[in-house]
Amino acid sequence: MKLPRPRVIAVSSCALMLAATAGLLVAGPLNPPGGPIGATMKTLAEVEPRIALSAANTPGDADSIYKITQPGSYYLTGNLTGVAGKHGIEITASNVSLDLGGMHLDGSTPGTFHGIYTIGSGLSNVAVFNGTVSGWGGAGVHHSINGTIGGRVERIHSNSNGLQGFVVGNSSSVSDCSAYDNAGDGFVIYSGCVVRDCESRANAGDGFDFTGGVSLSGCAAYANTGTGFVASTFSANTLDHCIAYSNLIGISLASGSSVLDCTAVANNIDGVRVSSRCTVRGNTCLENGASDPAGAGVRTTGADNRVEANHCALNDIGYAIKASGNALLRNSATGNSVLNWSIVSGNTFLIVSAPASAALDGNAGGSGYGSTDPNANITY
């Protein structure tokens, strides 16, 4: 009689062992723990701990559709339609976070007030974000001017409102917001605020109107009826990497401010205008001015300004320095239709006319700038 092959025996033995092991794996405990079986699902409050805006949770009053009166985190569950004689959402408490959830607050019903209105003395830490506010009779988003401190406004689009797009209280932050086609200013920003990556377009007032101690970076003001960026009577502001295009004036700042690495193009009068004790550095100013009166790429109206490393081309006037006591260093000007430079006496500068060089295909050449002074300004 033939004996089975060894390989067949090995495979059969493995199969028997796997079958026995599988039986052990699927078996449950012989003695399960005693006591009632508890629920394993999360409660609604655990899934969504925030408070939904509703007639039950946040009832309005005579002048508001919804009113937030207690600290907490709130959210909007659907689009909101305005009612005549009322604000959309009124906030009267500190330490509030309001998520619009990408919804639209539509205030186009005649007679509406502000879309979102924060009001009260001594309020702080009110955050509003992520939605669209349009068509309200007042401002789109309005924080109490003197009462709200340390607010936060993010990712809000505010357009076609009867007054401003945004009014933001002291020491607040504003980021990734846009204001379009409002009947007043796009943004009104009070002291000590930080504004980043915002856009203000085609508003009937100024693009960004702000007081003192405000920092704006990466912002754009386009085709506003007034000035793109303006702080006319307050000081110590900083603009960096901002764009002002096709406004009445591009950028206009009062004393002790800085305009750094900005671009001002095709504004009706001046590209950059400052009063006194300002730093204007690294800016590009092109095609500003309407010839009557003549606009300038850079204009200073006071003393003690440092105008450095800017480039002005194709404006009415490149640089209009209209008071003494200023320093001009390493600036360039070309192709300005009225004058490249208009500078009153009593300022510190050296301007040379840089000669054109012959063609070059190689490693060395050129005729230089006409001066070895490292701070010389050039016309070419």
C-alpha positions as CSV (number, residue, x, y, z in Angstrom):
1,M,0.0,0.0,0.0
2,K,1.3,3.5,-0.9
3,L,1.9,5.9,1.9
4,P,0.7,9.6,1.6
5,R,3.3,12.2,0.5
6,P,4.9,14.1,3.3
7,R,3.7,17.5,1.8
8,V,0.1,16.5,1.9
9,I,0.4,15.5,5.5
10,A,1.9,18.9,6.4
11,V,-0.9,20.8,4.6
12,S,-3.6,18.8,6.2
13,S,-2.1,19.4,9.6
14,C,-2.0,23.1,9.1
15,A,-5.6,23.2,7.9
16,L,-6.7,21.4,11.1
17,M,-4.8,23.8,13.3
18,L,-6.2,26.9,11.6
19,A,-9.8,25.6,11.9
20,A,-9.3,25.0,15.6
21,T,-7.8,28.5,16.1
22,A,-10.6,30.2,14.2
23,G,-13.1,28.6,16.6
24,L,-11.2,30.1,19.5
25,L,-11.1,33.6,17.9
26,V,-14.8,34.0,17.3
27,A,-15.8,32.8,20.7
28,G,-16.9,35.5,23.2
29,P,-16.3,35.6,26.9
30,L,-17.9,32.9,28.9
31,N,-18.8,35.2,31.8
32,P,-19.6,38.8,30.5
33,P,-19.5,41.6,33.1
34,G,-22.7,42.2,35.0
35,G,-24.9,45.3,35.3
36,P,-27.0,47.3,32.7
37,I,-25.7,47.9,29.2
38,G,-24.7,51.7,28.9
39,A,-25.2,53.9,25.8
40,T,-22.2,54.3,23.5
41,M,-23.4,57.2,21.3
42,K,-22.6,60.9,21.9
43,T,-25.3,63.3,23.0
44,L,-26.4,66.1,20.7
45,A,-24.6,68.6,23.1
46,E,-21.4,66.6,22.7
47,V,-21.7,66.4,18.9
48,E,-22.4,70.2,18.6
49,P,-21.7,72.0,21.9
50,R,-22.2,75.5,20.3
51,I,-25.5,77.4,20.5
52,A,-27.6,77.7,17.4
53,L,-29.1,81.1,16.7
54,S,-32.9,80.8,16.9
55,A,-36.0,82.4,18.3
56,A,-35.8,80.1,21.3
57,N,-32.0,80.4,22.1
58,T,-31.3,84.0,21.1
59,P,-34.6,85.8,20.8
60,G,-34.5,89.3,19.3
61,D,-36.1,92.4,20.5
62,A,-37.6,95.6,19.1
63,D,-34.5,96.4,17.1
64,S,-32.9,93.0,16.3
65,I,-33.9,89.6,14.8
66,Y,-31.4,87.7,17.0
67,K,-29.7,89.0,20.1
68,I,-26.8,87.4,21.9
69,T,-26.7,88.5,25.5
70,Q,-24.4,85.8,27.1
71,P,-20.8,84.7,26.5
72,G,-20.5,81.5,24.4
73,S,-19.9,80.0,21.0
74,Y,-22.8,80.5,18.6
75,Y,-23.5,79.6,15.0
76,L,-26.0,80.4,12.3
77,T,-27.9,77.5,10.8
78,G,-29.4,79.1,7.7
79,N,-29.6,82.3,5.6
80,L,-31.0,85.3,7.4
81,T,-33.4,87.8,5.8
82,G,-33.5,91.3,7.2
83,V,-36.6,93.0,8.7
84,A,-37.3,96.7,8.5
85,G,-36.4,98.6,11.7
86,K,-34.0,95.9,12.9
87,H,-30.4,94.8,13.0
88,G,-29.8,91.3,11.8
89,I,-27.7,90.0,14.8
90,E,-27.1,92.2,17.9
91,I,-24.3,91.2,20.4
92,T,-24.3,92.8,23.8
93,A,-21.9,90.4,25.7
94,S,-18.2,89.9,25.9
95,N,-16.4,86.6,25.1
96,V,-18.7,85.7,22.2
97,S,-17.7,83.7,19.1
98,L,-20.2,83.8,16.2
99,D,-19.7,81.4,13.2
100,L,-21.9,82.4,10.2
101,G,-21.3,79.0,8.7
102,G,-20.9,80.4,5.2
103,M,-24.5,81.7,5.3
104,H,-25.8,85.0,3.8
105,L,-27.3,87.8,5.9
106,D,-29.5,89.6,3.3
107,G,-30.5,93.0,4.5
108,S,-32.0,94.2,1.2
109,T,-35.5,94.7,2.8
110,P,-36.0,98.5,2.9
111,G,-35.4,100.1,6.3
112,T,-33.0,97.6,7.8
113,F,-30.2,98.6,10.2
114,H,-26.8,97.0,10.7
115,G,-26.2,93.4,9.6
116,I,-24.2,92.5,12.7
117,Y,-24.1,95.0,15.5
118,T,-21.9,94.8,18.6
119,I,-22.9,97.4,21.2
120,G,-22.2,98.0,24.8
121,S,-19.7,99.6,27.2
122,G,-16.6,97.7,28.0
123,L,-17.2,94.7,25.7
124,S,-14.2,92.6,24.7
125,N,-13.3,89.4,22.7
126,V,-16.1,89.3,20.2
127,A,-15.3,87.2,17.1
128,V,-17.4,87.1,14.0
129,F,-16.4,85.0,11.0
130,N,-17.2,83.0,7.8
131,G,-20.1,84.5,5.9
132,T,-21.6,87.2,3.7
133,V,-23.4,90.3,4.9
134,S,-25.0,92.5,2.2
135,G,-27.7,95.0,1.4
136,W,-28.2,96.3,5.0
137,G,-29.3,99.9,5.5
138,G,-26.5,100.6,8.0
139,A,-23.0,98.9,8.1
140,G,-22.5,95.2,7.2
141,V,-20.5,94.6,10.4
142,H,-20.4,97.3,13.1
143,H,-18.5,96.9,16.3
144,S,-19.2,99.6,18.9
145,I,-16.6,102.3,18.3
146,N,-15.7,103.0,21.9
147,G,-17.2,100.0,23.6
148,T,-15.7,96.9,21.9
149,I,-12.0,96.0,22.4
150,G,-10.1,93.0,21.2
151,G,-12.5,91.8,18.5
152,R,-11.8,89.5,15.7
153,V,-13.4,89.6,12.2
154,E,-12.4,86.9,9.7
155,R,-13.5,85.7,6.3
156,I,-16.5,88.0,5.9
157,H,-17.7,89.5,2.6
158,S,-19.6,92.8,3.2
159,N,-21.1,94.4,0.1
160,S,-23.8,96.8,-1.1
161,N,-24.6,98.2,2.4
162,G,-26.0,101.7,3.0
163,L,-23.1,102.8,5.2
164,Q,-19.7,101.1,5.7
165,G,-18.7,97.6,5.0
166,F,-16.9,97.2,8.3
167,V,-16.5,99.3,11.5
168,V,-14.0,97.6,13.8
169,G,-13.3,98.7,17.4
170,N,-10.0,99.2,19.2
171,S,-7.2,96.6,19.4
172,S,-9.0,94.1,17.1
173,S,-7.8,91.9,14.2
174,V,-9.3,91.7,10.8
175,S,-8.2,89.2,8.2
176,D,-9.3,87.7,4.8
177,C,-12.3,90.1,4.5
178,S,-13.7,92.1,1.6
179,A,-15.8,95.2,1.2
180,Y,-17.5,95.9,-2.1
181,D,-19.8,98.6,-3.4
182,N,-20.8,100.0,0.0
183,A,-22.3,103.6,0.1
184,G,-19.6,104.6,2.7
185,D,-16.1,103.5,3.5
186,G,-15.1,99.9,2.9
187,F,-13.3,99.6,6.3
188,V,-13.3,101.9,9.3
189,I,-10.6,100.7,11.6
190,Y,-9.9,102.1,15.1
191,S,-6.7,102.3,17.0
192,G,-4.3,99.4,17.7
193,C,-5.8,97.1,15.1
194,V,-4.0,94.6,12.9
195,V,-5.5,94.2,9.4
196,R,-4.2,91.4,7.0
197,D,-5.1,90.2,3.5
198,C,-8.3,92.3,3.1
199,E,-9.7,93.9,-0.1
200,S,-11.8,97.1,-0.5
201,R,-13.3,97.8,-3.9
202,A,-15.6,100.3,-5.5
203,N,-16.9,101.8,-2.3
204,A,-18.3,105.3,-2.4
205,G,-16.0,106.5,0.4
206,D,-12.4,105.5,1.3
207,G,-11.1,102.0,1.0
208,F,-9.5,101.8,4.4
209,D,-10.0,104.7,6.9
210,F,-8.1,104.2,10.1
211,T,-6.9,106.0,13.2
212,G,-3.5,105.6,15.1
213,G,-1.3,102.6,15.7
214,V,-2.8,100.4,13.0
215,S,-0.9,97.8,11.0
216,L,-2.1,96.8,7.5
217,S,-0.4,94.2,5.4
218,G,-1.2,92.5,2.2
219,C,-4.3,94.6,1.6
220,A,-5.7,96.0,-1.6
221,A,-7.8,99.1,-2.3
222,Y,-9.3,99.3,-5.8
223,A,-11.5,101.9,-7.5
224,N,-12.8,103.6,-4.4
225,T,-14.3,107.1,-4.8
226,G,-12.2,108.4,-1.9
227,T,-8.6,107.5,-0.8
228,G,-7.5,103.9,-0.9
229,F,-5.7,104.0,2.5
230,V,-6.1,107.1,4.7
231,A,-5.2,108.2,8.2
232,S,-5.5,112.0,7.9
233,T,-5.1,113.2,11.5
234,F,-3.7,110.2,13.4
235,S,-0.2,108.9,13.5
236,A,2.0,105.8,14.0
237,N,0.5,103.5,11.3
238,T,2.3,101.0,9.1
239,L,1.4,99.8,5.6
240,D,3.4,97.0,4.0
241,H,2.9,95.1,0.8
242,C,-0.4,96.8,0.1
243,I,-1.8,97.8,-3.3
244,A,-3.7,101.0,-4.1
245,Y,-5.1,101.1,-7.6
246,S,-7.4,103.6,-9.3
247,N,-8.6,105.5,-6.2
248,L,-8.8,109.3,-5.7
249,I,-5.4,109.1,-3.8
250,G,-3.7,105.9,-3.3
251,I,-2.2,106.1,0.2
252,S,-2.4,109.2,2.5
253,L,-0.9,109.0,6.0
254,A,-0.3,111.4,8.8
255,S,2.9,111.8,11.0
256,G,5.1,109.1,12.3
257,S,3.9,106.4,9.8
258,S,5.6,104.0,7.4
259,V,4.7,103.0,3.9
260,L,6.9,100.0,3.0
261,D,7.0,97.9,-0.2
262,C,3.6,99.0,-1.5
263,T,2.3,99.6,-5.0
264,A,0.3,102.7,-6.0
265,V,-1.0,102.7,-9.6
266,A,-3.3,104.9,-11.6
267,N,-4.7,106.9,-8.7
268,N,-6.3,110.2,-9.7
269,I,-4.1,112.5,-7.7
270,D,-1.1,111.1,-5.7
271,G,0.2,107.6,-5.3
272,V,1.7,108.0,-1.8
273,R,1.2,111.1,0.3
274,V,2.6,111.6,3.8
275,S,2.9,114.6,6.2
276,S,5.9,114.5,8.6
277,R,8.3,112.1,10.3
278,C,7.3,109.2,8.0
279,T,9.3,106.5,6.3
280,V,8.5,105.9,2.6
281,R,10.6,103.0,1.4
282,G,10.6,100.5,-1.4
283,N,7.4,101.5,-3.1
284,T,6.4,101.5,-6.7
285,C,4.3,104.4,-8.0
286,L,3.1,104.4,-11.6
287,E,0.7,106.5,-13.7
288,N,-0.7,108.5,-10.8
289,G,-2.1,112.0,-11.4
290,A,-4.6,113.7,-13.6
291,S,-2.4,116.7,-14.6
292,D,-4.9,119.3,-13.3
293,P,-3.9,119.5,-10.5
294,A,-0.7,117.6,-11.1
295,G,-0.4,114.4,-9.0
296,A,2.8,112.8,-7.8
297,G,4.1,109.3,-7.3
298,V,5.3,110.3,-3.9
299,R,4.4,113.6,-2.1
300,T,5.5,114.9,1.3
301,T,3.8,117.9,2.9
302,G,5.8,118.2,6.1
303,A,9.4,117.7,7.5
304,D,11.6,114.9,8.8
305,N,10.5,112.3,6.3
306,R,12.9,109.6,4.9
307,V,12.0,108.8,1.3
308,E,14.2,105.9,0.2
309,A,14.5,103.3,-2.6
310,N,11.2,104.1,-4.2
311,H,10.5,104.0,-8.0
312,C,8.3,106.6,-9.7
313,A,7.5,106.3,-13.4
314,L,4.8,107.8,-15.7
315,N,3.2,110.0,-13.1
316,D,2.5,113.7,-13.5
317,I,5.4,114.4,-11.1
318,G,7.7,111.7,-9.8
319,Y,8.5,113.2,-6.4
320,A,6.9,116.3,-4.9
321,I,8.7,117.3,-1.7
322,K,6.9,120.4,-0.6
323,A,8.5,121.2,2.8
324,S,12.1,121.4,3.9
325,G,13.9,119.0,6.3
326,N,13.5,115.7,4.4
327,A,16.0,113.2,3.1
328,L,15.8,111.4,-0.3
329,L,18.1,108.4,-0.8
330,R,18.4,105.9,-3.6
331,N,15.2,106.7,-5.4
332,S,14.7,106.5,-9.1
333,A,12.4,108.4,-11.5
334,T,11.7,108.1,-15.2
335,G,9.1,109.2,-17.7
336,N,7.0,111.4,-15.4
337,S,5.2,113.8,-17.7
338,V,5.5,117.1,-15.9
339,L,8.6,116.7,-13.7
340,N,10.6,113.9,-12.4
341,W,11.5,115.8,-9.3
342,S,9.9,118.9,-7.6
343,I,11.8,119.6,-4.4
344,V,11.7,122.9,-2.4
345,S,14.9,124.2,-0.7
346,G,16.2,122.9,2.6
347,N,16.1,119.1,1.8
348,T,19.0,116.6,1.6
349,F,19.5,114.8,-1.6
350,L,21.7,114.1,-4.6
351,I,20.2,113.5,-8.0
352,V,22.1,112.3,-11.0
353,S,21.1,111.7,-14.5
354,A,22.2,108.1,-15.3
355,P,23.6,107.8,-18.8
356,A,22.3,105.1,-21.1
357,S,24.8,102.3,-21.8
358,A,25.6,100.5,-25.0
359,A,24.3,97.0,-25.7
360,L,25.8,94.1,-23.8
361,D,26.1,90.4,-24.5
362,G,28.7,89.2,-22.1
363,N,29.9,89.5,-18.5
364,A,30.9,93.2,-18.0
365,G,30.0,96.6,-19.3
366,G,27.7,99.6,-18.8
367,S,28.5,103.3,-18.1
368,G,27.4,103.4,-14.5
369,Y,24.9,105.8,-12.8
370,G,26.9,109.0,-12.9
371,S,27.9,108.9,-9.2
372,T,29.6,106.6,-6.7
373,D,27.6,108.0,-3.8
374,P,25.6,105.0,-2.5
375,N,22.7,107.2,-1.6
376,A,22.4,109.0,-4.9
377,N,19.0,109.3,-6.5
378,I,18.8,108.7,-10.3
379,T,16.9,109.9,-13.2
380,Y,17.0,107.8,-16.4
